[in-house]
Amino acid sequence: MSSEPIPLSKALASFDALWSPRIVTRVNDYDVRVAKVEGEHIWHVHDDTDEFFLVLDGELHICLREPEGERTVLLSQGAVFTVPRGTEHKPYAPSGAAILMFEPAGTPTVGDRHDEIPDHVDSTTGHALNA
């Protein structure tokens, strides 16, 4: 872990892969990750942890499947949202976005249960291949 400030713009500029979060620091047993996102991710669930999102740039939509039915939350730049553990969700960014996530170290991007993973995504980590 760095003992110096970490410019998020520099961390985001260090990679181009979409839906492939990079760890910028750790807080106790939690990873602080940044990612570039565009288009759709997959429906997935984190059974044992909440998932925190902060939109750094752009706009992120998160579809949620809740007991009351499906709904979509819209996060504009600067907005935060926490998906509760056990809630099936699918993030998407029609025009692209840069996001920061906060979750326990080692949490897979595709959750514990998920839809079929596209060929361009590593099924173990959920990261884009060739990233």
C-alpha positions as CSV (number, residue, x, y, z in Angstrom):
1,M,0.0,0.0,0.0
2,S,1.3,3.4,-0.9
3,S,2.1,6.0,1.8
4,E,1.6,8.7,-0.8
5,P,-1.6,10.3,-2.2
6,I,-2.9,8.4,-5.2
7,P,-4.4,10.6,-8.0
8,L,-7.4,8.7,-9.3
9,S,-7.1,10.3,-12.7
10,K,-3.6,8.8,-13.0
11,A,-4.8,5.4,-11.8
12,L,-7.6,5.5,-14.4
13,A,-5.2,6.6,-17.2
14,S,-3.0,3.6,-16.6
15,F,-5.4,1.1,-18.3
16,D,-8.1,1.0,-21.0
17,A,-9.9,-2.3,-20.3
18,L,-13.6,-2.0,-19.6
19,W,-15.3,-3.7,-16.6
20,S,-11.8,-4.6,-15.2
21,P,-11.4,-2.9,-11.9
22,R,-7.9,-2.0,-10.6
23,I,-7.1,-1.8,-6.9
24,V,-5.8,1.6,-5.9
25,T,-5.5,1.1,-2.2
26,R,-6.8,-1.0,0.7
27,V,-8.7,0.0,3.8
28,N,-8.5,-2.7,6.5
29,D,-9.7,-5.8,4.6
30,Y,-11.4,-3.8,1.8
31,D,-10.2,-3.1,-1.7
32,V,-10.8,0.4,-3.1
33,R,-11.1,-0.2,-6.9
34,V,-11.5,2.1,-9.9
35,A,-12.9,0.9,-13.2
36,K,-13.8,2.2,-16.6
37,V,-17.2,0.9,-17.7
38,E,-19.3,1.2,-20.8
39,G,-22.2,-0.9,-22.1
40,E,-23.6,-3.6,-20.0
41,H,-22.1,-5.9,-17.3
42,I,-23.9,-9.1,-16.4
43,W,-26.6,-9.8,-13.8
44,H,-24.8,-11.0,-10.7
45,V,-25.2,-11.3,-6.9
46,H,-22.7,-10.9,-4.0
47,D,-24.2,-13.2,-1.4
48,D,-22.1,-12.1,1.6
49,T,-21.2,-8.4,1.0
50,D,-22.7,-5.1,0.0
51,E,-21.2,-3.3,-3.1
52,F,-20.5,0.4,-2.9
53,F,-20.3,2.5,-6.1
54,L,-19.1,6.1,-6.5
55,V,-19.4,7.7,-10.0
56,L,-16.2,9.7,-10.7
57,D,-17.2,10.6,-14.3
58,G,-20.1,9.9,-16.6
59,E,-23.3,8.2,-15.6
60,L,-23.9,4.7,-14.3
61,H,-27.2,2.8,-14.2
62,I,-27.7,-0.1,-11.9
63,C,-30.7,-2.5,-12.5
64,L,-31.8,-4.2,-9.4
65,R,-34.0,-7.3,-8.9
66,E,-35.7,-6.8,-5.5
67,P,-38.7,-8.6,-3.8
68,E,-41.0,-5.8,-5.0
69,G,-39.7,-6.2,-8.6
70,E,-37.1,-4.7,-10.9
71,R,-36.0,-1.1,-10.8
72,T,-33.1,0.9,-12.1
73,V,-31.1,3.5,-10.1
74,L,-29.3,6.3,-12.0
75,L,-26.0,7.6,-10.7
76,S,-24.6,10.8,-12.1
77,Q,-21.1,12.1,-11.5
78,G,-20.5,12.4,-7.7
79,A,-23.4,10.1,-6.7
80,V,-23.0,7.1,-4.5
81,F,-25.1,3.9,-4.1
82,T,-24.7,0.7,-2.2
83,V,-26.2,-2.5,-3.6
84,P,-27.2,-4.6,-0.6
85,R,-25.8,-8.1,-0.2
86,G,-27.9,-10.7,-1.9
87,T,-29.5,-8.3,-4.4
88,E,-29.2,-9.4,-8.0
89,H,-27.9,-6.4,-10.0
90,K,-26.6,-5.4,-13.4
91,P,-24.6,-2.2,-13.8
92,Y,-24.5,-0.5,-17.2
93,A,-23.2,2.7,-18.6
94,P,-24.6,3.6,-22.1
95,S,-22.1,6.5,-22.6
96,G,-19.3,5.2,-20.4
97,A,-18.3,6.1,-16.9
98,A,-15.4,6.0,-14.4
99,I,-16.3,4.5,-11.1
100,L,-14.9,3.7,-7.7
101,M,-16.0,0.6,-5.8
102,F,-15.4,-0.4,-2.2
103,E,-15.7,-4.1,-1.3
104,P,-13.9,-6.9,0.7
105,A,-10.6,-7.9,-0.7
106,G,-10.9,-10.6,-3.3
107,T,-14.5,-10.0,-4.2
108,P,-15.0,-11.2,-7.8
109,T,-16.5,-8.6,-10.2
110,V,-19.0,-11.2,-11.4
111,G,-20.2,-11.9,-7.8
112,D,-20.9,-15.3,-6.3
113,R,-23.8,-16.1,-8.7
114,H,-24.2,-14.7,-12.2
115,D,-25.5,-15.0,-15.7
116,E,-23.4,-16.6,-18.3
117,I,-20.0,-14.9,-18.6
118,P,-19.1,-13.6,-22.1
119,D,-16.0,-15.1,-23.8
120,H,-14.0,-11.9,-23.3
121,V,-14.3,-12.0,-19.5
122,D,-12.2,-14.1,-17.1
123,S,-14.7,-16.3,-15.3
124,T,-12.5,-16.4,-12.1
125,T,-11.9,-12.7,-11.6
126,G,-14.6,-11.2,-13.8
127,H,-11.9,-9.0,-15.5
128,A,-11.8,-8.5,-19.2
129,L,-9.3,-10.8,-20.9
130,N,-6.2,-9.2,-22.5
131,A,-6.6,-6.3,-20.2
